[in-house]
Amino acid sequence: MQANATDFTEEVLDESRRAVKKLGKQVFRLEKDMESNVRENPVHWFLGALGVGLVFTMLMRRNHD
């Protein structure tokens, strides 16, 4: 029984490691894609960030009053 539990635990750990590794690769790809997108369209990203900042400021002011 203990051997079965150990085997199951090892399988779960191996599968978890594979999932984390796969997720890390996806995050790396997303980061590179976003970086190249920002480099290709800096004005759009700047205006988008500015808009998000303005909306956030308006919401904070609204909640503060």
C-alpha positions in Angstrom: 0.0 0.0 0.0 2.8 2.4 0.9 4.6 1.6 -2.4 1.4 2.5 -4.3 1.1 5.8 -2.5 4.8 6.5 -3.2 4.4 5.7 -6.9 1.3 7.9 -7.1 3.1 10.7 -5.3 6.0 10.5 -7.7 3.7 10.5 -10.7 1.8 13.6 -9.5 5.2 15.3 -8.8 6.5 14.5 -12.3 3.3 15.7 -13.9 3.4 18.9 -11.8 6.9 19.5 -12.9 6.0 19.0 -16.6 3.1 21.4 -16.2 5.2 24.1 -14.5 7.9 23.7 -17.2 5.3 24.0 -20.0 3.7 27.1 -18.3 7.2 28.7 -18.0 7.7 28.2 -21.7 4.3 29.8 -22.5 5.1 32.8 -20.2 8.4 33.2 -21.9 6.8 33.2 -25.3 4.1 35.7 -24.2 6.8 38.0 -22.8 8.8 38.0 -26.0 5.6 38.5 -28.1 4.5 41.4 -25.9 8.0 42.9 -26.0 8.1 42.9 -29.8 4.5 44.2 -30.0 5.4 47.1 -27.7 8.5 47.8 -29.9 6.4 47.8 -33.1 3.6 50.0 -31.6 5.0 52.1 -28.8 2.4 54.9 -29.2 -0.5 52.6 -29.0 0.9 51.0 -25.8 1.6 54.4 -24.3 -1.9 55.7 -25.0 -3.4 52.5 -23.7 -1.4 52.7 -20.5 -2.3 56.4 -20.1 -6.0 55.5 -20.6 -5.9 52.8 -18.0 -4.2 55.2 -15.6 -6.8 57.8 -16.1 -9.7 55.3 -15.5 -7.9 54.0 -12.4 -7.5 57.6 -11.1 -11.2 58.4 -11.8 -12.2 55.2 -9.9 -10.0 56.0 -7.0 -11.3 59.6 -6.7 -14.9 58.3 -6.9 -14.3 55.9 -4.1 -12.4 58.4 -2.0 -15.2 61.0 -2.0 
